[in-house]
Amino acid sequence: MSQGRIESIHIAPSAEAIMRSVAEVTALAGVGLEGDRYATRSGSFSAKPKPGRQITLIEAEAIEALERELGMVLTPGETRRNLITRGVALNHLVGHEFTVGEVRLRGHELCEPCGDLARMTGKPQILPGLVHRGGLRAEILEGGVIQVGDLIR
């Protein structure tokens, strides 16, 4: 399994609120990230709870590929994902347990881009650009603090 790092962390207090960048966040086992919309059950998909909706990750390399391939500049917060990673193939973590710093996660499914993301960014071309590289939905098995710079193992 590859090893990477957390490049940035983002949370939003409600479904369509702007994602706020933070240096660290507390991951609550079985719940989500403290202060984030899914931990408070106010996210777009909170009415359909699944363990894999507790935390989301996306590769910085995927964001950079959008700019390189489509000329589309997307800020990390615009991805609507909680953790921006570097140096790890997130697609390979589906069905596997891994750690981010002291926090233990289980990858559940790919986080494919949806119409809400296209609408909120005002960039409809984002959908084909992020197919199969839109990130990972995961479950928090053991909580703790996640910080920018933490290793992913």
N, C-alpha and C positions, 0 to 999 in steps of 0.2 A: 504494500500500500504506500502511496506517495505521502510526503509530508509537506505541509504548507504553513502559511501564517495568515492571521486575521489582519487585513489591511484597514478596514473601517467597520464601524458598527452603527446601525440606524434603527430607530424606533419611531412609531407614530401613535399618538394617544387614541385615535379613532380611525374608522375605515378610510376616509379620503383625506385625512390630515397630511400635511407635508411631513416627510420623514426627517427626523432630527438626528444629526450625527452626535454620538457620545463616545467618550474615551473608554468607558467600561459600562457593563450592564450586569444585573443579577439574573441568572437563568433559574427559573423555578421548575423543579421536576414535575412533569405531568401537567404543567400549566402554560408556560411561555416565558417571555422576557418581561421583567418588571417594567411597567410603564408603557408596554406595547399593546396595541389594539387586540391581539389575540389572547393575551393574558387577562385582559379585562372584558373579554367576550364582546368587543365592539368592532371587530373586523368584518370585512365584506362577507367572509365565509363562516362567521361565528355561529350562524344558525345551523350549520352542518359540521359540527365538531368532529375532528379526526385527530389522533395522536400526532400525525405528521404535519399538522398545521401549527405546531408550537413555535417553530423557528425556521427561517429560510436562509439559504446561503446562495451566493452567486460568485463565479470566478471573475476577478478583475480582468483576466485575459479575454473573457467573453465580451465585456464592455468595450475593451480596446479593439476587438475584432469588428464590432459594429462601426466604429469610426473608420477603421482601415478598409473594410469591405463596402460599406454603404455611405461613408462620409457623415454618419450620424453621431453627434456628440451627446452622450448621456451621462449625467452625473451619477455617482453611486447611489445617492438617495432616490433618484428617479426610477431605479430598478424596482423599488418597493420591497427589496429583500433586506433582511436584518444584518447579515454578515457578508462582507466583501472579502473574498479569499484570494490568495495568490500561491501558486505552486502546487495545487492539489486538483486532481481530476474528480470533481464532485459526482459526475454520473456514475463513477465506479463505486460510490459509497451507498447506493441504493441497496437496502437489505443488510447493511453492515453497521456494526457499532464502531464509533470512533470518538476521540476526545478533542475538545477545543479548550486548551489550557487545562483547568481542573474539571471541566464539565463533560459528562459522558452523554453522547447523542446516538440515535439510531436513524440512519437515512431511510426514508419511506418511499418517496417517489420523486420523479423529476418535477420541477416547478415550471411547467410550460407557460409561455406568455399567453395572456388572455385579452379580450376586448377592453376590459377595465384599464389595463396597463396602457394600451394604445390610446384610449380616451383621456386618461389622466396626464399622460406625457404630451398629448397632441401630436404623437408621432406614429401613425398607423403602420408605417413600414417597419416598426420595431417587431411586429409579430413574426414575419418570416425570418428576420435577422436573429431572433433568439430561440427558434425551434431547436429543441434538444440541447440547448446551452443556456436555458433560462434559469438554471439553478437547481437547488435541491430542497425539498421539504423534509424536516426532521422532527423527531420526538426527543424531548429532554428526559433522559433516564435518571441522571444524577445532576442536581443543580450546583450552582456556585457562581463565581464571578468570571465573566469573560472580558478580556481587555484587548485593545488594539495591540498587535504584536504577538499575541498568544500563538503557540504552535498548534497545528492540527495533526493528529497522529491516528 
